[in-house]
Amino acid sequence: MKTLFSAILMVVFAVGIQAQSRWESAKKLASQNKELILLNFSGSDWCIPCIKLHKNIIETDEFKKLETENIAVYINADFPRNKKNQLSPELKKENASLADQYNPKGLFPYTLLLNSEGKVLKSWEGLPSENALAFTKEVRDIKENQNK
């Protein structure tokens, strides 16, 4: 019983540490790899434009290449409403902190492109009008201009 309790405690502690450091980890990774950070505020289970953004852009292979090709680190600050979709308290706290800093108006969806220090380079209010290819090209162009 003592071993089981210790194992559960270690898992809970590890998840808490990971959730709390997600933003700092993204900034560190972006800095090391000379990447940008894409921060998306969404309501995954109630915001129709958010759901469309994820389906039509974020979940595409074109978007996923931004991470695999070290163009951008992606963070989703989600604010679900349904009880079954609730996040851990640590993740809720981190998302609220990110919202306080980057989305004080509470816009959904709201997507920001930031440098590794957290400076906003570009923002999209609502559902971007571009398709996945055009959206990712814009991100790539901004990164390329950052490297000049």
N, C-alpha and C positions, 0 to 999 in steps of 0.2 A: 504494500500500500504506500509506503514511504517513497519507494522508487517511482511509482506511478505519479504521485503528487509532484515529485521533483521533475519528472519528465514534462508534465503538463505546465508547471511553472516556467520551465526553460522555454517551451514553445511560445507561451504567452509573452514572455519577456522578449524573445527574439522577434516576434511579430510586431510588438510595440516599438522596438528599436528601429526596425525597418520602416515602419509607417512614419515615425517621427522624423526620420532622416531622409525621406524620399526627395524633398526639395534640395537639401544640401548635397545629397548624392548626385542629383541631376546637374547641379552647378559644378561640382567637382569633375564629373565625367565630361561635361561640355568643355570645361577649361582644359582638361588633359588632352582631349581629342580635337580641340578647336572647332567644336560644334555649337549650334544654336540650341535654344530650348523652345519647344512648342508647348504652351500651357493652354489647356482647353477647360473652360468652365461649362459643365453640362448638368442637365437634369435627366438622367438616363431613362427614367421610367414615367415621366410626365411631360417633358418638353418635346413636342413634335419636331421642331427645327433641329434640336439637339440629336434626336434619333436619326433624322435624315442626314445630318452632318457625319455622324459616325458610320452610317451605312454607305453613303455615297463617296466619302473622302477617307476618313480615318481607317476604316476596315479594308481599304483597297491595297493591292500589292504595290501600287505606285507610292502610296503614303508610307507603307512599311519600309520601302527602300530608303527613306530619309534616315531611318535609324540604322539599318544594316550597312549603309554606305557612309556612316558617321557625318551626316549632314545636320541632324537634329536629334535631341533627346525629347521624348514625348511624355508629358504628364497630364493626366486627366483629373481635374478637381471636380468630382461628381457630387451632386446633391440630390440623391433619390428621395422620393417621398413615401413610397410603399414600404410597409413594415418589413416585408420579406427581403427587401433590397438594401436594408440599412447597413452602413459601413461600421467598422470598428470605431470606438470612441477616439482612438489616436488619429485615425485617418480623417474623421469628422473635424477634429481639432486642427489638423494640418490644413485641410481644405478651407476651413473658416479663416485661418490665418492668411492663406494665399488670397482668398477673396477680399479680406480687409485691405491687403496691400495692393492687389492688382485689379480687383473688380468691385469697388465700393458701391457702384450703382446697382449691382446685382443683376447684370445682363446675362441672358441665356439664349442661345449659346454665345460664348465670348471666347475668342481665341487670340492668344498673344504669341508673338515671336520675339524672343528675348536673347540677348547675348549671355555669355556665361556668368557675368556679374549681376544679371537680373534686370538690365536696362531694356526697356521696351523699344523694339525696332519697328514693329508693325502690329496692328491689331485688326481684327475682323469682328464687327458687331453683328450678331445674328448669323444666319446661314450664309456662308460665302456664295457669291454668284458663280464662281468658277467651278469647273468639274475637278476631279482629283488630279488629272494631268496638269491643268493650268495652275491649280493651287500649289502643287509640289514644285512646279517650275518657278513660281514666284518665290517660294522659300529658297530654292537653290540659287536663284539670281541674287537674292539678298545676302546669302552666305558668301557667294563669290565676290560681291562688292565689299564685304567685310574683310576679305583676305587681301584686298588691294592696298 
